[in-house]
Amino acid sequence: MRSFISQSGYSRSQPDEDEENEIVSQAGDSGDRALSRRGSQRGSGRVHVNEGTVFPITVSQVTPFSSDILNTVSKDIDQEEKKELPPSFEYISYLIHLAVFGILGILTRYLLQKLFGPSVAGVTSDASILYLDLPSNMVGSFLMGWLGVVFKSNISQFSDQLAIGLSTGYLGSLTTFSGWNQKMLDLSVKGHWVFAALGFVIGLILAAGSISFGIETAEGFKWFLRRYGKGLGIRKCRLNRFKCSLLILVLLVLMWAGLWTTSGILEKGKFKDGGSGAQLWLACFVGPLGVWIRWWLARLNGRGVGKAGLWKWVPFGTLIANVSAACVMAALATVKKAVNTKDCDTVATAIQFGLMGCLSTVSTLMAEFNALRKSSHPWRAYLYASLTIGISFGLGTLIYSVPVWTKGYN
């Protein structure tokens, strides 16, 4: 494997084909499989003070004073590492992190839509190959290079929940594949097939370029910190990991309650009037469910098909999440055309923007695309992207475009 393996924290001891396929397939997300992996690491008996620093139990010629110091440090770290949340409570902690950061991703995506949309900057629009969600997909992919590839292992040393919340929750919800696919369907249903094709090509190039740029700049910043700074400051956080995790969890619970309360109050006042405001606050209610489903589906990444584990290199969890979200998005668009009422439009659009927008992701797709490009079979990256786009657009055409053409919907 190439440099990506070292970035992800995996060993480079000549992995065979299956190991390489499993690694690249889980480059973006591995779902709740990370919990079981952590559990096995806890029982390994090895004490890690910092990344790359291990204290093995060996017999060496040391003074009694130095032996006492090592034993004291090991006992202190053992006691701190034993202070972990109960498994069920830890799982709930992951869900809370995903929910809160997912809502923040929805709000950021909405702000970027408004900022670069026709009403402000005028860079993106519904009638252009520069679709409304292009800026959020680019920003999310760029940040994925920082938080989901280069610095993810460092953030995990401080808090695994925070690392998952940022990469899977925030960046996964900031970006949306279903919204991208639906905008291309809207172009094709009007006969703009060339625009739709170019929209996919340009969108893929810009998102892939964004994550590459993010990885390169993050690596440069990491090198700068190691050379001129004082490291990444993780060692001090390790000794207070339990307390920090508990404090962050309490803050996120309060933030989640505040966001839902605010959304409920604003939604109650704006629902009858409809519009983007009512759609946004309802989207914040249903968005976390999409994040949870996507995280649960990510357990399928790296497992392959059947008992033999065929095609392990395909991230089936992400593929299923993106394709299913694109199909439901297309179905809701058809319902809006058929019913054509204000309340239906508000509810359907909120589910599209919140639930389907969080269920699908471009940042994770780009992390997997980047890993496949750097593997021993770079062509698989383009095949994987083509499968995701081709299946989603093909099914979307049957679900959305065909009824619009046959029924004559406006």
Contacts in CASP RR format, 6 or more apart in sequence:
PFRMAT RR
TARGET T0000
AUTHOR 0000-0000-0000
METHOD contacts of the structure
MODEL  1
MRSFISQSGYSRSQPDEDEENEIVSQAGDSGDRALSRRGSQRGSGRVHVN
EGTVFPITVSQVTPFSSDILNTVSKDIDQEEKKELPPSFEYISYLIHLAV
FGILGILTRYLLQKLFGPSVAGVTSDASILYLDLPSNMVGSFLMGWLGVV
FKSNISQFSDQLAIGLSTGYLGSLTTFSGWNQKMLDLSVKGHWVFAALGF
VIGLILAAGSISFGIETAEGFKWFLRRYGKGLGIRKCRLNRFKCSLLILV
LLVLMWAGLWTTSGILEKGKFKDGGSGAQLWLACFVGPLGVWIRWWLARL
NGRGVGKAGLWKWVPFGTLIANVSAACVMAALATVKKAVNTKDCDTVATA
IQFGLMGCLSTVSTLMAEFNALRKSSHPWRAYLYASLTIGISFGLGTLIY
SVPVWTKGYN
1 10 0 8 1.000
1 12 0 8 1.000
1 15 0 8 1.000
1 20 0 8 1.000
1 23 0 8 1.000
1 374 0 8 1.000
1 375 0 8 1.000
1 376 0 8 1.000
2 374 0 8 1.000
2 375 0 8 1.000
3 374 0 8 1.000
4 24 0 8 1.000
4 27 0 8 1.000
4 149 0 8 1.000
4 370 0 8 1.000
4 371 0 8 1.000
4 374 0 8 1.000
4 375 0 8 1.000
5 11 0 8 1.000
5 12 0 8 1.000
5 15 0 8 1.000
5 23 0 8 1.000
6 12 0 8 1.000
7 149 0 8 1.000
7 150 0 8 1.000
7 153 0 8 1.000
7 215 0 8 1.000
7 219 0 8 1.000
8 23 0 8 1.000
8 27 0 8 1.000
8 149 0 8 1.000
8 152 0 8 1.000
8 153 0 8 1.000
8 371 0 8 1.000
9 153 0 8 1.000
10 23 0 8 1.000
15 23 0 8 1.000
18 312 0 8 1.000
20 313 0 8 1.000
20 375 0 8 1.000
20 376 0 8 1.000
21 302 0 8 1.000
21 312 0 8 1.000
21 313 0 8 1.000
22 302 0 8 1.000
22 312 0 8 1.000
23 371 0 8 1.000
24 313 0 8 1.000
24 368 0 8 1.000
24 371 0 8 1.000
24 372 0 8 1.000
24 374 0 8 1.000
24 375 0 8 1.000
25 301 0 8 1.000
25 302 0 8 1.000
25 304 0 8 1.000
25 312 0 8 1.000
25 313 0 8 1.000
25 314 0 8 1.000
25 315 0 8 1.000
25 368 0 8 1.000
26 33 0 8 1.000
26 301 0 8 1.000
26 302 0 8 1.000
26 315 0 8 1.000
27 149 0 8 1.000
27 315 0 8 1.000
27 367 0 8 1.000
27 368 0 8 1.000
27 370 0 8 1.000
27 371 0 8 1.000
27 372 0 8 1.000
28 148 0 8 1.000
28 167 0 8 1.000
28 298 0 8 1.000
28 301 0 8 1.000
28 315 0 8 1.000
28 318 0 8 1.000
28 364 0 8 1.000
28 367 0 8 1.000
28 368 0 8 1.000
28 371 0 8 1.000
29 167 0 8 1.000
29 168 0 8 1.000
29 294 0 8 1.000
29 295 0 8 1.000
29 298 0 8 1.000
29 301 0 8 1.000
29 318 0 8 1.000
29 364 0 8 1.000
29 367 0 8 1.000
30 37 0 8 1.000
30 298 0 8 1.000
30 299 0 8 1.000
30 301 0 8 1.000
30 302 0 8 1.000
31 164 0 8 1.000
31 168 0 8 1.000
31 295 0 8 1.000
31 296 0 8 1.000
31 297 0 8 1.000
31 298 0 8 1.000
31 299 0 8 1.000
31 301 0 8 1.000
32 91 0 8 1.000
32 94 0 8 1.000
32 295 0 8 1.000
32 296 0 8 1.000
32 298 0 8 1.000
32 299 0 8 1.000
33 298 0 8 1.000
33 299 0 8 1.000
34 160 0 8 1.000
34 164 0 8 1.000
35 87 0 8 1.000
35 90 0 8 1.000
35 91 0 8 1.000
35 94 0 8 1.000
38 160 0 8 1.000
42 81 0 8 1.000
42 84 0 8 1.000
46 54 0 8 1.000
46 55 0 8 1.000
46 56 0 8 1.000
47 54 0 8 1.000
47 55 0 8 1.000
47 74 0 8 1.000
47 77 0 8 1.000
47 78 0 8 1.000
47 81 0 8 1.000
48 54 0 8 1.000
49 55 0 8 1.000
49 73 0 8 1.000
49 77 0 8 1.000
49 235 0 8 1.000
49 238 0 8 1.000
50 157 0 8 1.000
50 234 0 8 1.000
50 235 0 8 1.000
50 238 0 8 1.000
51 153 0 8 1.000
51 154 0 8 1.000
51 157 0 8 1.000
51 234 0 8 1.000
55 70 0 8 1.000
55 73 0 8 1.000
55 74 0 8 1.000
62 70 0 8 1.000
76 239 0 8 1.000
77 238 0 8 1.000
77 239 0 8 1.000
80 238 0 8 1.000
80 239 0 8 1.000
80 240 0 8 1.000
80 241 0 8 1.000
80 242 0 8 1.000
81 241 0 8 1.000
83 241 0 8 1.000
83 242 0 8 1.000
84 90 0 8 1.000
84 242 0 8 1.000
85 93 0 8 1.000
85 242 0 8 1.000
85 245 0 8 1.000
85 246 0 8 1.000
90 161 0 8 1.000
93 161 0 8 1.000
93 245 0 8 1.000
93 249 0 8 1.000
94 161 0 8 1.000
94 164 0 8 1.000
94 165 0 8 1.000
94 295 0 8 1.000
95 292 0 8 1.000
96 249 0 8 1.000
96 252 0 8 1.000
96 253 0 8 1.000
96 256 0 8 1.000
97 161 0 8 1.000
97 162 0 8 1.000
97 164 0 8 1.000
97 165 0 8 1.000
97 169 0 8 1.000
97 249 0 8 1.000
97 252 0 8 1.000
98 164 0 8 1.000
98 165 0 8 1.000
98 168 0 8 1.000
98 169 0 8 1.000
98 288 0 8 1.000
98 291 0 8 1.000
98 292 0 8 1.000
98 295 0 8 1.000
99 256 0 8 1.000
99 288 0 8 1.000
99 291 0 8 1.000
99 292 0 8 1.000
100 252 0 8 1.000
100 255 0 8 1.000
100 256 0 8 1.000
100 259 0 8 1.000
101 165 0 8 1.000
101 166 0 8 1.000
101 169 0 8 1.000
101 170 0 8 1.000
101 173 0 8 1.000
101 291 0 8 1.000
102 165 0 8 1.000
102 169 0 8 1.000
102 170 0 8 1.000
102 172 0 8 1.000
102 173 0 8 1.000
102 287 0 8 1.000
102 288 0 8 1.000
102 291 0 8 1.000
102 358 0 8 1.000
103 173 0 8 1.000
103 256 0 8 1.000
103 259 0 8 1.000
103 284 0 8 1.000
103 287 0 8 1.000
103 288 0 8 1.000
104 170 0 8 1.000
104 173 0 8 1.000
105 169 0 8 1.000
105 170 0 8 1.000
105 171 0 8 1.000
105 172 0 8 1.000
105 173 0 8 1.000
105 174 0 8 1.000
106 173 0 8 1.000
106 280 0 8 1.000
106 283 0 8 1.000
106 284 0 8 1.000
106 287 0 8 1.000
106 353 0 8 1.000
106 354 0 8 1.000
106 357 0 8 1.000
106 358 0 8 1.000
107 280 0 8 1.000
107 284 0 8 1.000
108 136 0 8 1.000
108 170 0 8 1.000
108 174 0 8 1.000
109 133 0 8 1.000
109 136 0 8 1.000
109 173 0 8 1.000
109 174 0 8 1.000
109 175 0 8 1.000
109 176 0 8 1.000
109 357 0 8 1.000
110 276 0 8 1.000
110 280 0 8 1.000
110 353 0 8 1.000
112 135 0 8 1.000
112 136 0 8 1.000
112 139 0 8 1.000
113 124 0 8 1.000
113 132 0 8 1.000
113 133 0 8 1.000
113 135 0 8 1.000
113 136 0 8 1.000
114 120 0 8 1.000
115 121 0 8 1.000
115 135 0 8 1.000
116 122 0 8 1.000
116 123 0 8 1.000
116 124 0 8 1.000
116 132 0 8 1.000
116 134 0 8 1.000
116 135 0 8 1.000
117 123 0 8 1.000
117 124 0 8 1.000
117 125 0 8 1.000
117 132 0 8 1.000
118 124 0 8 1.000
118 125 0 8 1.000
123 130 0 8 1.000
123 135 0 8 1.000
124 130 0 8 1.000
124 131 0 8 1.000
124 132 0 8 1.000
124 134 0 8 1.000
124 135 0 8 1.000
125 132 0 8 1.000
126 132 0 8 1.000
126 183 0 8 1.000
126 186 0 8 1.000
127 187 0 8 1.000
128 195 0 8 1.000
129 187 0 8 1.000
129 195 0 8 1.000
129 198 0 8 1.000
129 199 0 8 1.000
129 202 0 8 1.000
130 202 0 8 1.000
131 179 0 8 1.000
131 180 0 8 1.000
131 183 0 8 1.000
131 184 0 8 1.000
131 199 0 8 1.000
132 183 0 8 1.000
133 175 0 8 1.000
133 176 0 8 1.000
133 179 0 8 1.000
133 180 0 8 1.000
133 183 0 8 1.000
134 180 0 8 1.000
134 203 0 8 1.000
134 206 0 8 1.000
136 174 0 8 1.000
136 175 0 8 1.000
136 176 0 8 1.000
137 175 0 8 1.000
137 176 0 8 1.000
137 180 0 8 1.000
137 203 0 8 1.000
137 206 0 8 1.000
137 207 0 8 1.000
137 210 0 8 1.000
137 362 0 8 1.000
137 363 0 8 1.000
138 206 0 8 1.000
138 207 0 8 1.000
138 210 0 8 1.000
139 174 0 8 1.000
139 210 0 8 1.000
140 171 0 8 1.000
140 172 0 8 1.000
140 174 0 8 1.000
140 175 0 8 1.000
140 210 0 8 1.000
140 362 0 8 1.000
140 363 0 8 1.000
141 175 0 8 1.000
141 207 0 8 1.000
141 208 0 8 1.000
141 209 0 8 1.000
141 210 0 8 1.000
141 211 0 8 1.000
141 362 0 8 1.000
141 363 0 8 1.000
141 366 0 8 1.000
142 210 0 8 1.000
142 211 0 8 1.000
142 213 0 8 1.000
142 214 0 8 1.000
143 171 0 8 1.000
143 174 0 8 1.000
143 214 0 8 1.000
143 363 0 8 1.000
144 167 0 8 1.000
144 171 0 8 1.000
144 211 0 8 1.000
144 214 0 8 1.000
144 363 0 8 1.000
144 364 0 8 1.000
144 366 0 8 1.000
144 367 0 8 1.000
145 211 0 8 1.000
145 214 0 8 1.000
145 215 0 8 1.000
145 218 0 8 1.000
145 367 0 8 1.000
146 214 0 8 1.000
146 215 0 8 1.000
146 217 0 8 1.000
146 218 0 8 1.000
147 155 0 8 1.000
147 163 0 8 1.000
147 166 0 8 1.000
147 167 0 8 1.000
147 171 0 8 1.000
148 163 0 8 1.000
148 166 0 8 1.000
148 167 0 8 1.000
148 171 0 8 1.000
148 367 0 8 1.000
149 211 0 8 1.000
149 215 0 8 1.000
149 218 0 8 1.000
149 367 0 8 1.000
149 370 0 8 1.000
150 214 0 8 1.000
150 215 0 8 1.000
150 218 0 8 1.000
150 219 0 8 1.000
150 222 0 8 1.000
151 218 0 8 1.000
151 222 0 8 1.000
151 232 0 8 1.000
152 163 0 8 1.000
152 167 0 8 1.000
154 232 0 8 1.000
154 234 0 8 1.000
155 162 0 8 1.000
155 163 0 8 1.000
155 166 0 8 1.000
156 163 0 8 1.000
157 234 0 8 1.000
157 237 0 8 1.000
157 238 0 8 1.000
158 234 0 8 1.000
158 237 0 8 1.000
158 238 0 8 1.000
158 241 0 8 1.000
158 244 0 8 1.000
159 241 0 8 1.000
159 244 0 8 1.000
159 245 0 8 1.000
159 248 0 8 1.000
161 245 0 8 1.000
161 248 0 8 1.000
161 249 0 8 1.000
162 248 0 8 1.000
164 295 0 8 1.000
167 363 0 8 1.000
167 364 0 8 1.000
168 291 0 8 1.000
168 294 0 8 1.000
168 295 0 8 1.000
168 298 0 8 1.000
168 364 0 8 1.000
169 291 0 8 1.000
169 295 0 8 1.000
169 358 0 8 1.000
171 361 0 8 1.000
171 363 0 8 1.000
171 364 0 8 1.000
172 291 0 8 1.000
172 294 0 8 1.000
172 358 0 8 1.000
172 361 0 8 1.000
172 362 0 8 1.000
172 363 0 8 1.000
172 364 0 8 1.000
173 287 0 8 1.000
173 291 0 8 1.000
173 357 0 8 1.000
173 358 0 8 1.000
173 361 0 8 1.000
174 363 0 8 1.000
175 207 0 8 1.000
175 361 0 8 1.000
175 362 0 8 1.000
175 363 0 8 1.000
176 356 0 8 1.000
176 357 0 8 1.000
176 358 0 8 1.000
176 360 0 8 1.000
176 361 0 8 1.000
176 362 0 8 1.000
177 322 0 8 1.000
177 325 0 8 1.000
177 326 0 8 1.000
177 360 0 8 1.000
177 361 0 8 1.000
177 362 0 8 1.000
177 365 0 8 1.000
177 388 0 8 1.000
177 392 0 8 1.000
178 322 0 8 1.000
178 325 0 8 1.000
178 326 0 8 1.000
178 328 0 8 1.000
178 329 0 8 1.000
178 352 0 8 1.000
178 356 0 8 1.000
178 357 0 8 1.000
178 359 0 8 1.000
178 360 0 8 1.000
178 392 0 8 1.000
179 326 0 8 1.000
179 329 0 8 1.000
179 352 0 8 1.000
179 356 0 8 1.000
179 357 0 8 1.000
179 360 0 8 1.000
180 203 0 8 1.000
180 362 0 8 1.000
181 326 0 8 1.000
181 329 0 8 1.000
181 330 0 8 1.000
181 389 0 8 1.000
181 392 0 8 1.000
181 393 0 8 1.000
181 396 0 8 1.000
182 326 0 8 1.000
182 329 0 8 1.000
182 330 0 8 1.000
182 333 0 8 1.000
182 352 0 8 1.000
182 400 0 8 1.000
184 196 0 8 1.000
184 199 0 8 1.000
184 200 0 8 1.000
184 393 0 8 1.000
185 196 0 8 1.000
185 330 0 8 1.000
185 333 0 8 1.000
185 393 0 8 1.000
185 396 0 8 1.000
185 397 0 8 1.000
185 400 0 8 1.000
185 401 0 8 1.000
186 333 0 8 1.000
187 193 0 8 1.000
187 195 0 8 1.000
187 196 0 8 1.000
187 199 0 8 1.000
188 196 0 8 1.000
188 393 0 8 1.000
188 397 0 8 1.000
188 401 0 8 1.000
189 400 0 8 1.000
189 401 0 8 1.000
189 404 0 8 1.000
189 405 0 8 1.000
196 393 0 8 1.000
200 389 0 8 1.000
200 393 0 8 1.000
204 385 0 8 1.000
204 389 0 8 1.000
207 362 0 8 1.000
207 365 0 8 1.000
207 366 0 8 1.000
208 366 0 8 1.000
208 369 0 8 1.000
208 370 0 8 1.000
210 366 0 8 1.000
211 363 0 8 1.000
211 366 0 8 1.000
211 367 0 8 1.000
211 369 0 8 1.000
211 370 0 8 1.000
212 370 0 8 1.000
215 370 0 8 1.000
222 232 0 8 1.000
225 231 0 8 1.000
225 232 0 8 1.000
237 244 0 8 1.000
259 284 0 8 1.000
260 284 0 8 1.000
260 285 0 8 1.000
262 281 0 8 1.000
263 281 0 8 1.000
263 282 0 8 1.000
263 284 0 8 1.000
263 285 0 8 1.000
264 281 0 8 1.000
264 285 0 8 1.000
266 277 0 8 1.000
266 281 0 8 1.000
267 278 0 8 1.000
267 281 0 8 1.000
267 282 0 8 1.000
267 285 0 8 1.000
269 278 0 8 1.000
270 277 0 8 1.000
270 278 0 8 1.000
270 281 0 8 1.000
271 278 0 8 1.000
271 282 0 8 1.000
271 343 0 8 1.000
271 346 0 8 1.000
274 342 0 8 1.000
274 343 0 8 1.000
274 345 0 8 1.000
274 346 0 8 1.000
275 346 0 8 1.000
278 346 0 8 1.000
278 350 0 8 1.000
279 346 0 8 1.000
279 349 0 8 1.000
279 350 0 8 1.000
279 353 0 8 1.000
280 350 0 8 1.000
280 353 0 8 1.000
282 346 0 8 1.000
282 347 0 8 1.000
282 350 0 8 1.000
283 350 0 8 1.000
283 351 0 8 1.000
283 353 0 8 1.000
283 354 0 8 1.000
283 355 0 8 1.000
284 354 0 8 1.000
285 350 0 8 1.000
286 350 0 8 1.000
286 351 0 8 1.000
286 354 0 8 1.000
286 355 0 8 1.000
287 354 0 8 1.000
287 355 0 8 1.000
287 357 0 8 1.000
287 358 0 8 1.000
288 358 0 8 1.000
289 355 0 8 1.000
289 358 0 8 1.000
290 354 0 8 1.000
290 355 0 8 1.000
290 356 0 8 1.000
290 357 0 8 1.000
290 358 0 8 1.000
290 359 0 8 1.000
291 358 0 8 1.000
291 359 0 8 1.000
293 321 0 8 1.000
293 359 0 8 1.000
294 318 0 8 1.000
294 321 0 8 1.000
294 358 0 8 1.000
294 359 0 8 1.000
294 360 0 8 1.000
294 361 0 8 1.000
297 317 0 8 1.000
297 318 0 8 1.000
297 320 0 8 1.000
297 321 0 8 1.000
298 315 0 8 1.000
298 317 0 8 1.000
298 318 0 8 1.000
298 321 0 8 1.000
298 364 0 8 1.000
299 317 0 8 1.000
300 315 0 8 1.000
300 316 0 8 1.000
300 317 0 8 1.000
300 320 0 8 1.000
301 315 0 8 1.000
301 316 0 8 1.000
301 317 0 8 1.000
301 318 0 8 1.000
301 368 0 8 1.000
302 312 0 8 1.000
302 313 0 8 1.000
302 314 0 8 1.000
302 315 0 8 1.000
302 316 0 8 1.000
303 309 0 8 1.000
303 312 0 8 1.000
303 316 0 8 1.000
304 310 0 8 1.000
304 311 0 8 1.000
304 312 0 8 1.000
304 314 0 8 1.000
304 316 0 8 1.000
305 311 0 8 1.000
305 316 0 8 1.000
313 372 0 8 1.000
313 375 0 8 1.000
313 377 0 8 1.000
313 380 0 8 1.000
313 384 0 8 1.000
314 384 0 8 1.000
314 387 0 8 1.000
315 364 0 8 1.000
315 368 0 8 1.000
315 384 0 8 1.000
318 361 0 8 1.000
318 364 0 8 1.000
318 365 0 8 1.000
318 368 0 8 1.000
319 384 0 8 1.000
319 387 0 8 1.000
319 388 0 8 1.000
321 359 0 8 1.000
321 360 0 8 1.000
321 361 0 8 1.000
322 360 0 8 1.000
322 361 0 8 1.000
322 365 0 8 1.000
322 388 0 8 1.000
322 392 0 8 1.000
323 388 0 8 1.000
323 391 0 8 1.000
323 392 0 8 1.000
323 395 0 8 1.000
324 359 0 8 1.000
325 356 0 8 1.000
325 357 0 8 1.000
325 359 0 8 1.000
325 360 0 8 1.000
326 356 0 8 1.000
326 360 0 8 1.000
326 392 0 8 1.000
326 393 0 8 1.000
326 395 0 8 1.000
326 396 0 8 1.000
327 392 0 8 1.000
327 395 0 8 1.000
327 396 0 8 1.000
327 399 0 8 1.000
328 356 0 8 1.000
328 359 0 8 1.000
329 352 0 8 1.000
329 356 0 8 1.000
329 357 0 8 1.000
329 360 0 8 1.000
330 395 0 8 1.000
330 396 0 8 1.000
330 399 0 8 1.000
330 400 0 8 1.000
331 399 0 8 1.000
331 400 0 8 1.000
332 348 0 8 1.000
332 349 0 8 1.000
332 351 0 8 1.000
332 352 0 8 1.000
332 356 0 8 1.000
333 348 0 8 1.000
333 352 0 8 1.000
333 400 0 8 1.000
334 399 0 8 1.000
334 400 0 8 1.000
334 403 0 8 1.000
334 404 0 8 1.000
335 344 0 8 1.000
335 348 0 8 1.000
336 344 0 8 1.000
336 345 0 8 1.000
336 348 0 8 1.000
336 349 0 8 1.000
337 403 0 8 1.000
337 404 0 8 1.000
337 407 0 8 1.000
337 409 0 8 1.000
337 410 0 8 1.000
338 403 0 8 1.000
338 407 0 8 1.000
338 409 0 8 1.000
365 385 0 8 1.000
365 388 0 8 1.000
368 384 0 8 1.000
369 381 0 8 1.000
369 384 0 8 1.000
369 385 0 8 1.000
370 381 0 8 1.000
372 378 0 8 1.000
372 380 0 8 1.000
372 381 0 8 1.000
372 384 0 8 1.000
373 381 0 8 1.000
375 381 0 8 1.000
403 409 0 8 1.000
END
